[in-house]
Amino acid sequence: MIPRRSRPRSRGRLTAVLSLALTIPLLLAGCGSGDSSSFGSGSGSGGESKAVRLVQQPWADLVVENQIVSDILTKLGYSPSVQEVAVPLGAQALSTGKADAYLGNWWPSQESVYGKMIDDGSVAVSGTVLTGTQYAPGVPGAMAKELKITSLADLDAKGDLFKHEILGIEPGTPGNQAILDAIKKDAYGLGDWKLVPSSTEAMLAEVTRRVAKDQPVVFLAWSPHWMVVKWDVTFLADPQKVWPGAGEIRTLTRSGLKKEDPNVVRFLSQVSTDAATASAWIDAFDNKKQSAKEIAAAWIDAHPEDVKKWLSGVKTVDGEDGAAAVLGADAS
């Protein structure tokens, strides 16, 4: 049974523990993110090194996908690198030519960050990685059913149960900002609520802890992800249209890359997957604790037909057949 109200003493202790648990990952993330000035200026700008500089956030499917792409690029004769940065810093790096590609553009949820850059041509949409995504505040399905919550409009009436908190992910993420904007506007009566930012890993750990204790929780949720299956997540409806939503994940490249290296852009534009595959990558990385390198190698080995589709018409840096270079005998 879901408790009607937390005891003041327990709530104080829980808040202190949560604050510490969420602060440590933020400090670690800050150490790892860097800023756009940490990106190298070489390659991609017509240099001979054939470097390909990818940006990412610490999202398991994107981490694995970038590892697969990097492994393939290496076999094609390129020198790939991956820089982990917050969404806005990755956008800045792409738009200023300090990074080459980003395979994690959730759209339209990242429109506030990338919209103007795409419109002015400093960043190009080069392909669609996945369609049919979901991205919104969510509540574990059993809790949502018991509390009769299906919409953001239902939250405030049960605010005490949720401690007036929405758990978020990495600072600077557009989803976090959409929640902050809704709070600032007092949309749905959320003006006295707060966003608790964190790392994705810490947020999921806290949701797991609260679900185990049958404590109500609302958090930034998305699909594809194992969370949707594990918790039967109810994505909250948004009748006031304050939430940017989601629909697809796209590949973005910097301006000029297609002219300088149409071969690599052709490859990146053909990288695509489905929700089931992305969820399997996330499950292997997060729950089975496999490394991205292990997952990537196993996937490439088990899915030569998918790799061939990605490499259709793609050459090595020396002009040889790309699929043959990557797959060997499996390319035939």
N, C-alpha and C positions, 0 to 999 in steps of 0.2 A: 504494500500500500504506500502511495506517495505521501510523505508527511505534509501537513498543512503549513507548518512554519518551523524554521530552524531555531534551536535554542540560541540565545545571544552568546553564551560562552562558547558553544561549539562553532558558531559562525565566525567568531573572532579568530579562533585557532585555525579554522579552515582557510580564512582569508589570508592569514599570515603564511601558511604553508603554500597556498596557491601562488601568492605573490613571489615567494622565493623560487618556486618551481618554474614560474614563467619568466622571471628576471634572468636566471642563469642562461637559458637558451638565447634570450635576446642579446646578452653580452657576447656569447659565442658567435651568434649570427653577425653581430656588428664587426667582430674581428675578421670574419671570413668574407664579408661582402665587398669591402673596398669601395672605390668610387670610379667614375669613368676615366679618371686620369691614370688608373692602373692598367688600362688597356694599351697594348702596344700599337704603334702606328704602322708597322710593317705589314706586309702582304695584304692581299686583297686589293691593294691599291696599285695593281699592275706590277708588283715586285716579282722576282723570280722564285721566291721560296714556296709559292703556292700554298701559303698558310690560309686556313679557314677558321675564323674566330667566332665561336658560338657563345651565346649568353643563356643563362638559365636561372631559375629559382630552385630551391631544394624540394621540388615536387617529384615524387618517386617516378611517375611515368615519364616526366620530362628528363630526369636524370638518366634513366635507362635508355630512352629514345636517343638522347645525345650520345650515349656510349655506343649504341648500335651504329648511328650515323658516323661517329668518329672512327670506329673500326673499319667501316666500309671506305670512308675517305682515305684512310691510311693505305689500304690495299689499292686504291686508285692512284696513289702517289702524292697525295696532299699531306699537309702537316696540320691536323686539326688541334684546336685547343678550346677549352671550355672555361668560362669565367662565371662564377656565381655572384649575382648582384640582385638588389631589389628591383622590382619592375620599373620604376621611373629611371633608375640609373642605367638599366639595360637599354631602355628606350633612348636615353641621351647618347649612349655609346653608339647605337645603330645610326641615329640621325646625324651624328658628327663623323661617321666613318671610322670609329675606333673599334667597332665590332662588325661582323659580316652577316650573321643570321640569328634568328630566334624562332624556335619551333614550338613555342608555348603561348602564342597570342590568343587567349580566350576572348572571344568576341560575341556580343558587344560589351562584355563586362570591363574590358580594358580600353574602351573608346575614349574615356577621359584622359588617358595617358597618350595613346597613339593616334587618336583621330586627326589632330592637326598635322602631325608628321606625315601621315598617309596622304592627307589632302594636299600638302605642299610638295609632295614628291621626295622628301628626304628619306622616307622609308617606303618600301614597296611590298605589297601583298603578293607573294609568289606561289602560294599553294594552300590547300586545306588538308590538315592532318587528320581531323576527326570531326564528324558531325553528330548532332543529337546530344550535346552536353547539357547538364543542369548545374546551376550555381546560384545558391540563395541561402539565407539563414534556414536552418532545419532543426527539427526536434526528433529524437528517437521515436519510432512509430508507436510503441506501446504507451509511452508517456503522452504523445499527442492524442491518442485515442482516449485514454483515461481522462485527460484534462479537457478534451473537446477543443483542441487547437489545430486549426488548419490554415490560418492566415496570420500575417503580421498584426492584423487588427485584433487578434485574440490574445496577444501577449500581455498587454499592460494590466488587464483585469487579474492576471495570475502573477503579477510582478514579484510579489513577496516570495513565491515558490521558486522563482528563477533568480532570486537575489538581485533583480534588476540588472542582470549581466548578460551580454552576448559575447561568447568566446570567439576571438578572431585568430588570424594567422600572422604572417610576417608583417612588420610595420612597412608602410608604403604600398601595400597591396591595394588595388582598386576596390576589392570587396570590402576591406576594412574601411576605406574612405566612404563608401556608400552607406555603411552603417553609421559612421560618424556624422555624415550629412543628414541622415534621417533623424538622429538624436538631436542635432542642432536645430532642425526644423520642427521638432516635437511631432514628427509624423507618427501616427497611430498612438499618440500619447507617450512616446518613448523618450521624452525630454529629460526625464529623471533616471534613465538607464545609462549604463556605461559599456563601452567596448573594452574587453580585456585582450590586448594583442599578445601574440606569442609566436613561437615557431609552430609549423604544422605538426611536428612530432609531439610537442608539448601539449598542444590543443587536443590532439587525439588521445593522448594519455589521460588528460583531465576528463574528457568525455567518457572514456572507459571507466575511470574511477567513479564518476557520478552515476553512471548507468548501473554499475555493480552494487551501489548503495541505494538504488531506486530514488535518486535525487534528480529533480527536473533540471534540464540543461538545454539551452538553445545555442547553436554554434554555426559557424560558417561552413556550409556543406557543399559537396560537389559530386558529380558523376561524370566520367567513370571513376570509381573508387570502391575499395572493399567496405568502406563505412556504410554504403547504401545497403549492402546485403546484410552485414553484421547487425546493424541497428534498425533496418527497415525504415530509413529516414523519411520523414514527412517534410518535403520542401514547402516552406510557407508561402501561401499566395500573397500577392502584392496588389490589391485593388487600387491603391493610390498611385501606382507606377513610380515608386521612389527607387526601385531596384533596377540596375542595368541588365540583369539577367545574363543568359549565355545561350549559345546555340552551336558554336563550332570552335575548334582550335585551328589556328592558321600558322603558316610559315611566313615570316617577314624577313626581308633582306635589305641591306643598305642601298641607298641610291648609287647607281653606277656599277654595282657588282655584275648585273646581267650583261652589260656591255663588255666589261673586262674579262669575265669568265662565264660565258653562257653555259658551259658544260656543267660547272658546279651548281649553278642555279637550276638547270634542268633536273639534276639529281635531287636537290633539296625540294623542288616543287612537286616531285613525284613521291616523296615520303608520305605515306598515309597508313592509317590503322583503323581499328574499330574499338568500340567500348569494351568488349570482352577481352581483347588482347591487352589494352591499356590497363584494365583492372587486374589481369594476371601478372603484369609487370609489377604493379604496385604491391600486390599481395606477396610476390616473391621477394621484393626488396624490403618491405616493411615488416611482414610477419614471418617469412621464412628466413630472413636475415641473409639472403644471398647478396653478393656484391653485384654492382651494375655490370662489371666486366664478365662475371659468370653468367648472368642473365642474358647479356647481349650475345655472347659466344654461343650459348645453347639455342637462342632464338634464331640466329642466322643459320646455324647448322640444320635446324628443324624446319625452316621455312624458305627454302631456295626459290620457290615460285614467287613469293612475295618480294624477295630481294631482287629477282629478275625484273619484276614490274617497276620497282623503284629505279632500276638501272637501265630501263629501256632507252636506247639511243645515247647512253652516257659512255664516255671514253675515259681511259686513264690519262694522266698528264702527258704521257708519251704518245697518245693517239691510238692506243690499243683498245680492244673491246673491254668495256668495264665489267660486264657480267662475268666474262671468262677470268678476268683478273681476281675478282672477288670470290667466285664460286668454284673455279676450276672445272672439274668434270661435271659438276651439277649444273653448269650453265648450258649444257647441250640439251 
